[in-house]
Amino acid sequence: MIFDGLLGLPWWGNLLVLLVLVQITIAGVTLYLHRGQAHSAVDFHPVVSHFFRFWMWMTTGMITKEWAAIHRKHHAKCETEEDPHSPQILGINKVLWGGVVLYVKESHKPETMTRYGHGTPDDWVERNVYTPCNKLGILVTLSINIALFGIIPGFLMWGVMMLWIPFWAAGVINGIGHYWGYRNFECDDAARNITRFGVWIGGEELHNNHHAYPTSAKFSMRWHEFDLGWLYLQILSFLGLAKVRKAPPKVRLDPTKFEIDAATLHAVIQHRYDVLSRYASHMKRTTADEIAKLRAKGHIASRSAAASVRTWLHRDEAEVPAAYRADLDRALDSSPTLKTSWTMRQELTKIWQRSTLSTEQLTAQLKDWCERAEKSNVESLAQFSRRLRCYA
């Protein structure tokens, strides 16, 4: 009984059961709490919805309203002093290793719950069981584990289940997901994709994709990316147990299109993060060659300075830290090509930031931008402009 429990499984059997249990918990977080409750990207059948609520109560002790409110605030205040868990503000170590502490701290703020916790379950069982007795479920789970797997194995399995989400979700995703990785989209924060294969944490690893299109139920955006949570949703949808409300918009290009019109403007604004990523991609070789020339001439003093110029050349001016501004300004003053690339990018972003202008005015500005880009004598910029005209 101490080691075997009622099931009498070998150690590897216990391990397999544990992996299945934590994967169900991960599915509850990414499907129900994240994509369903926080972003309303998917609707679940009442049976599935309540199963996830019950499972979260049993294995995490998390309250739906708290989780959704804290996550919504993270998106609304991302990378600012009000962000509940930004490693850009608080430091990577504090978020990675203390993410659960930051979560609990934010959950005790009534204003966060009031402003961002709307639309979450508020039925009898939520008010009388899941919320006031949120720690009872995990104690029930401990008792079941000990009975089924034995005292020591059951307790160890329970410990892993309790630590899994606090570390991987609150720590790794909120920490590393805003600190290290690759970016498909130049969104307005530091979110990054940790890996191309979103399996270990149910697709949450594709964090940059999610921040670019937060209301999308699908996190994978490129052909080489895999979102395990999306696979779960496809299965549930096939069974009639889930209905996807929003998926990522797909870029449509019409090679025969040349004139800039309102449809072009709408497509460019809708896909603005993809537009900025494509801009950086088109300009990559040209800017790399220019930076190499400046290093050879001594206008860029060191390899680190060259790296900082390369990093911040394709970001918004307001995002450039003061420590790197001198290197960037020196490079821009020394290279007309880099200056043009930088200036045209800043002007392009202003087109979708000017919300007070009419569609006709913004369309005229986009048309003027393309005409100047194609006359700039920077071939990569002209190629990008011709591609931009094809957005449909």
TAQUI-V930442 format. One line per field, one symbol per residue. phi: phi as a letter, one per 20 degrees, with the letter a starting at -180 (. if undefined). psi: psi as a letter, one per 20 degrees, with the letter a starting at -180 (. if undefined). A space follows every 10 residues. Layout:
phi = ???
psi = ???
This chain:
phi = .fdemfemff gfffffffff ffffffffff effefeffdl ebddggffgf gfffffffdc mfdgffffff fffgffdgmd feffbeffde nfffffecgf ffffgffeeg fffffdefme gbegfffdcf efdfefgfff fgffgffedo ffffffffff ffeffgefef efffeffccb pdcecefece gcefbededg cmoffeffgf ffcfeefdee cdfedcdfff fgffffffem dbcfebcffd fdddgeecfe cfffgfffff dgffgfffff ffegffffff ffffffenfd fbffffffff fefdcfgfef fgfdffffff fffecgffff gfffffffff feeefeefff ffffffffff ffffdemdgf fffffffffe fc
psi = hghhahhkqr hhghgggghg ghhhgghhgh gggfhfghik iqpqqhgggh ghggghhhih jqpggggggg ghhgghkpkr hiphloihgi qghhggikhh ghggghijoh hghghijqjr plaghghifh ghkiihghhg ggggghghir gggggggggg hhigghghgh fgghfhikhq arphpmrjaj pqpgrinngh kkiihmhggg hhmhjpiphp hqhjqpohhh gghgghghik iqophprpqp pppohiphpp ahhggggggh khhhghghgh ghiggghggg hgghghijho hrhhghhhgh gihkrqhiio qhhihggghg ghhiohghgg ggghghhghh giimiiqrhg ghghggghgg ghhijijogh ghggghhhhi p.
